[in-house]
Amino acid sequence: MSSHEAVTDAAPTDTSDKRRWIALAIVMTAAFMDLVDATIVNIAIPSIERDLGASFGAIQWITAGYALAFAAGLITGGRLGDIYGRKRLFLLGTAGFTVASALCGFAANPEMLVASRLLQGTAAAMMVPQVLSIIHVTFPAHERGKVFGMFGAIIGLGAVSGPLLGALLTQWNIAGLEWRPIFLINLPVGIAGLILGRKFISESKAPKALRLDIVGMLLVTAALLMLIYPLTRGRELDWPMWGHAMMVGSLFVFGAFVAYERFKTRKDGSPLVELPLFKVKSFAAGIAVQLTFGIVLGIFFLVWTMYMQIGLGWTPLKAGVTGVPFSIAVSTAAGLSVQKLVPRFGRKVLQAGALTMIAGILLYSFVAGRYGSGIEPWQMIAPLVVMGLGMGLIVAPLTDAVLSEVPREHAGSASGLINTTGQMGNALGLGLVSVVFFGVIDDRNLAQVPTEVSAAFTDAFQNSLGWAAVVLAGIFLVMFALPAKPKQHLEGGGEHGDEDGDDAPDAVGKEPVLTH
């Protein structure tokens, strides 16, 4: 089949076409690039802070800006692919991601880096939703199980390799560029993806694509910005009145978003968010779990990096290697939970994951306080493994648990909303770092004495862990509203597939929450 022929979702590429495996490698590489880019940045944050003289608020936006732009554009990016062609949007997103990576790598100041990260997140929102849809229309049903298994392995590899790759690239200081290679490495990969993708990926569109909801996207983005921007800037500006006004105003904008979505449903049946989904108790509870779990992850990963590299003075490589047992534990528990545990024990697996994470967090807080500035990586292994096992028990089966009571015709919209909510929670958690972490450091009136800095960062880290444990306890209780055992397991879900009647899989539905 010519790469320029548009196909419907009901007509996968002929199995005699060997080029489909090259197309698979291209889209998987793009997914890997996006995943690594999201996890690689945290480990380089202290180096960025030193090199650019970035404030803590700017540091938060370097990470939160990407998550916010990615979340805001996910569903719209999927629908653009349905309407104008998945190959076209994939290539456009890849080109934008590559250009944004170059701008990040050559950023001259914190403001340019933040703006470039926003652009990068927007481009990822166009690129990533096309990946599984392209796989779906490229491979016949009997091959998809194997292909999705390969995709899951790539996701796991990205989760493990991202922080370590970031540590190595930063530590090596290639050509004196310090942290910049973590972004510049995307350039050859992106260019190769564009050249090969244009030749080997087949075009496809949804037979009945929903219309765009640009107003809905703008309203929800404005509401999030009005909430997150004052959180990240308020501490540095001594919490001005306009910041409080913006946060209160975000509630009214969110209300306007809900009202518009109801209007959009009546007008053409193409809202950004299917509000009737929230009448399904398990789905509403699952969205609450996804949002709050995203907050926990947003807080933890940033403060963990700051604690190790600034508080303890560790090198990026030492910090990156310290995180390897955690990543391995997540991947191991994720595989076990889906294949062995959830079919037998249902939601108890997710609740056990929340309790296990709480145990790991409390153990980590104890260890950090006991050993202080003299703590070594091997002393962190036990709490990190316990935390990782708990996280793995949650992230892998959560999507299916949330979708299990959703009518199949709404599975696509529901799955897209789950992933969008997780990214929004991540952005919100990164914003809250100002309160739970930097707020503690501010109270210490530090002199630049290493032992004093270390003690302050340890206290701030313990405070952040305490808040994370409290939120996880709430997540544990909300999980009682999930079905005791999932009633269905979608082949891939669909952030924009099933709602179009094309049974296409969710473009990001099977990615772990920790990907961004």
N, C-alpha and C positions, 0 to 999 in steps of 0.2 A: 504493500500500500504506500503510495506517495506520502511523504511527510507533509505535503501541503494540502492533502485532502481532508476536509472536515468530516468527522464521523459522529454519529449519535452515540449516546452511552450504551445503547442496546447492541452495538456492533463492535466488539473488541477486535483488535488487530488480528489478522490471520496468524495462527501459530507457526506457519512456515516462514514467517518474516523474522529472521534471526536478529534484525536490528532492534527489536523490542528490548533485548537484554542490554544493549548499549543505552537505549532511552532510560531503562531502569537505573543503570549506573549513574546517569547524569542527574536524574531527579533525586536519587538517594544522596549523591554528593552534595547537592544543594541543601537538602534537609540537614545533612551533617554539618555543613558550613554554618547554617543558621543556628543550630543547636550549640555548636562549639563557640560561636561568637557571643552567644548569650551567657555562657558559663566562663568564658576565657577572661572576660573583662574584670570580674571581681578581684582576681588574684593580682592584677596589675594596677589596681586603684591607688595604693600607696605610692607607687612609682609615678603615676600620673599626677598625683597631688604635689609631689616634690618638684617634678619637672616643670609643670605649668603654673605652680603656685595656686592651685585650685582651692577654693573654700570647701568646707564640708557640704554646704548646700549644693555647690556645683557637682561635687562627687556623687551626691544622691541623684542628681538629674542625669548624670552620665549613664546610670543604670536604670533609674525609674523612667526616664524619657523614652528609652527604647521599649520598655514593657508597655508603657501607656500608648505609644503610637502603634505598636503591634496589636494590642488589644482592641483599640478603636477601629482598626481597619480590617480585622480578620474576616468578619462576615461579609462586609462589602467587597473585600478582595475575592472571596469565593464566588460571590454573585457576578462580579465582573468577568471572571473566568467562564462562568456558565453562559453569559450573554455574548461575550466577544471572542471566546475561545481560550481554552486552558493553556495551550502552547503559547499563544500570544502574550497572555498575562504572566506566565512563568518566565518567559524571556525578558519581558519588560521589568518584572520584579527583580530578576537576576542582574540585569544591567543597572538598575537603580541601587541595588545592594552593593554591587561592585564599586560604583562611583562613590557611594556614601562611605564605603570602607576606605577608599583612597583619601577622601576628605577627612575622615577620622585620623588616619595615619599621618597626615600632614598638618593637622590642626595646630595653629599657632598660639591659641589661648583657650581657656576653658569654655568660653562662649561658643567658639567655633566647634569645639568637640561636642558640646551638648546639642547644638543645632544639627550636626552631622549624624549624631546618634538618633535623633528624632527622624531624620530622613531615612536612616538605615532601618529603623523599626517599621516605617511606612512601606518601604520597599519589601521587607520581609512579609508584611501582611498581604502583599500581592503575590509573592512567590510561593510561600509555604502552603496556602490552601489548595494549590493546584497539584501538589505532589501525589497524594493518594488518589485524586480523581484521574490523573494521567495514568497511574498504575492500573486503575479499575478499567479504563477503556482500552488499555494496551494489552492486557492479559485476560484470557478466558477464565471462567469461574474455577475450573479444575486446577489452574496454576496459581490462583491468588493466595491460597493458604500458605504455600511455600514462599511466595514473594513477600507477603506481609510478615512472615516469620523473619525473613532476611532484613526487612525494614526495622523490626523490633530490635534485632541485633545491632544494627547501625545506631539506633537511638541509644541503646545501652553503652555502646562504645563511645559515643559522643559525650555522654554524661561522665564517663570515667576519664576520658582523655582531655576534655576541655580545660579544666583547671591545671592539669599537669603540663599540657602544651603551653598554656599561658605562662606558667612558672618558668619553663625552659626558655621560651622566647624572650621573656623579660630579663631573666638571669644572664643569658648569653650576651645581651646588649650588642646585638649584631650591628656592625658598622657604626657603633655609638648611637644607635637609634633608641635605646632603652626599651620603652613599652610599645613603641609604634609598630613593630613587626606583628603584633597580635591582630592588627587590622590589615596591614599591608599583605599578609599571607593570603588574604581573600582575593587579591587581584588576579594572580595567574589562574586560580581555581575558577573564579567567576568568568574570566575571558574564555577559558576552555569550555566551560558550560554553555556559554552563548554560542560559540562556533559549532560545537557538537550538537547542542540542543536544536538549533535551527535545521540541522540536517536529519537528525534521527528521531525526533519526537513527532508523533502524529497529532494533528489538530483535532479537537473535539469540542462540542458545545452541548449544553443541556437542551433537550427538545422543548421543554416548557420552563424557561428560566424566570425566576421572580424579578420584579423590577427593583431598582436601587432605592434605598431609603437614605438619601444624603442628609436630609434635615434631621432624621433620627440619629445618625452617626455624629453630626455636629453638636446636637444637644447633649448627648451622653458624654462626648469628649469635653465639652465646655463644663459640664457638671464635675467631671473628674479633675480637670485642671483647677477649677475653683476650690476644690477640696485639697488637692495634693500640693499645689504651688505654695499656699500659705504655710503648710506643714514643713516644707523644706526650707523656706526663707524666713519663717517667723522667728526662729531662735536667733539668727544672726541680726535681725532687726528689732529684737526685744519685743516680739509679739505685738505688732501695731494693731490698732483698731480695725483698719481696713482688712487685715488678714482674717480676723474673727467674722467680719461682715461677709467676706467672700465664702468662708466655710458654711455659714448659715444660708447664704444665697444659693449655694450648690444644691441644697435640699429642694429649693423652689424650682431650680432648673431641672433637677431630676423629676420633679412632679410634672413639669411641662413636657418632659420626654415621655412619661407614661401616658399623658393625655394625648400627645401627638400619635403615639403608637396605636392607641385605640381608634383615632381618626383614620390613620393609614390603613388599619385592618378593614374598616368599613369602606374606605375609598377604593382600594384595589387589591386587598388581600396580600400585600407584600411588605409587612412591617419588618423593621430590623430585628425586633424581638417579638416572638409569639406569646403575648401575655396570658392567654388561656392555659399555657403550660404550667403556670404557677398554681393552678387549681389542683394539680397532681401533687399530693402531699410529699411523696418521696422525692419528686423533682425539686420542689421548692426547698426542701431540707438539704438535698444534695448541692444545690447552688449555694446555699449558706455555708456548707462544708467547704466547697471549692473556694469561695471567696476568702473565708477566714484562714484556710490552710495556705492559700497564696500569701496572705499577710504574714503568717509565721515564717514562710520560706524567704520572703522579701527581707524581713528583719534579720533572720539568722545569718544568711550567707554574707551580707555586707558587714555586719558587726563582727562576724567570725574572722573575716579577712583583716579588718582594722585592728582587732585584738591581737592577732598573731604577728602582723608585720609592723604596726606602729607601736602597740602596747608592749609586745615582747621583743621587738627589734629583729624578728626573723627575716631571712631572705625570702624572696618569692618562691625559690625552689624548695626551701625547707617547709614553707607553708603549703605548697602544692603537694608535696609528697605526703605530708601529714593527712591530707584529705583523701588519699587513695583508699584506705580501709573503709571509709565512709561510703565512697562511691561503689565499691565492690559489694558492700553489705546491702545497699539499695538495690542493685541489679539482681543479687541472689534472691532476696526476699520477694522482689517483684515477680520473678519467674515462678517461685514456689506458690505465691498467693494465687495467681491466675490458674495455674495448671493443677494444683493439688488441693489447696486450702479452701478457696472460695466456693467451688462446687459442693464441698462437704459442709462447711460451716457458715457460709453466707456472710451477712454483715458483721458477725462476731469477729471476723478476720480484720475488718477495717477498724473496729473498736479496739481490738487487741493492738493494732498498729498505733493508734492514738495513745494508749496507755504505755506502750513500749517506748514511744518517742518521749513521753513525759518522763519516764524513768531515766532514759539516756540524758535528757536535758538536766534533770536534777543531779545526776551523777557528774555530768560535765561541770556544773556550777560548783559542786563540792570539790572536785579535783582542782579546778582553777583557783578557788579560794585557798585550798590547803597548800599548794605548791607555789603560788604567787608567781613572781618573775622568774623563778628558777625552774618552772615546769618544762618538761621535755616532750617531744612528739610521742614517744612510746607510752607516756602516762595519759595521753589523750585517746589511745586506741580503743580502750574498753567503752567509754561513753560514746565515741563516734560510731562504733560498730552497733551498739544498742540503738542509737538514734537512727542509723541507716536502715537497720532491720525494720524498725517501726515505720519509717517513711516508705520503704518498699511495699509493706503490707497495705498501705493506703493508696499510693499513686497508681499502681497498676490496675486494681479492680474498681476504682472509684467511678470511672465513666460508665461502665456497664451497670453498676449498682444504681446510679442515678437515672439511667435511661430505661431500666427494666420495666417500669410501669407506664412509660410514655407511649401513647399510640404510635404505631410504626410510621404513619403518614407524617408525624411531626418529629421523627427521630433526627432528621437532618438539622432542623432549626435548633432542637434541644442540644445536640452535640456541639454545634458551633457556639452556642451560648455558654456551655460548660467551659470550653477552652478560653473564651473571651473573659469570662468571670475570673478564671484563675489568673490570667495576666493582669487584670485590673486589681485583684487582691495583691499581687506581687508589687505592682506600682505603689499601691497604698501602703504596704508594709515598708517599702523603701523610704516613703515619705515620713512614716512614723519613727524611723531611726533617729530623727532629730529629737524626738521626745524621750524615747526609752534608752537611748545610748549617749548621744552628745549632750543631752540635758544633764546627765550625771557628771560628765566630764567638766562641763561649765561650772558646776557648783564647787569644784575643787580648787579653783584659782591656782592653776599649776605653774610652777617654775619649770624650766627645761632641765629637770633632773631625771635621769633615766629611771631610777627606782620609783620616783614619784609619779612619772608618766605611766609606768607599768602598773602601779597600784590603782591609779585612776581608771585606766582602761580595763583592768580586771574587774573592778567594781561595776563599771558600765556594762561590761559583758555579762556579768552575773545578773544585773538588773534586767537586761534584755532577755536573758534566758528565763527569768522568772515570769515575765509577761508572756513569753511564748508558751510556757507551761500552762498558764491560766487560760489562754486562748484554746490550747489543745484540749483542756478539760471541758470547755464549752463545746468543742467539736465532738468529743466523745458522747456528750448528752444528745446533741442534735442528731447524731447517727442512729439513734433509736427510731427516728422517723423514716429511715431507709427500709426497704423491704427486707424481711428476714433472710430470704434467698432470692437472688436475681432470677426473674422469670424468663428472660431472654438474653441472648448474647449476640449483639449485632456483628455482622462480619467485619464492618469497619466503621459503622455509623455513617454520618454524613452531615457536615456542617451546612451543606447546601444541596445535598443530593436527594434524599428521599422526599423532601418537600417539593421538589421539582417533578417528582414522579420518575426519576431516572435511576433510583436505587444506587446512586454513586456513594462511595464511602466518605466518611469525614476526613477532611484533609489534614487535620491535626488531632483527631479524636483519640488516637492511641499513643500520643506522645505523653511522657510523664509530665506532671505539673512542673517539675523542677527544671524543664528545658529552658525557661526564659526567666 
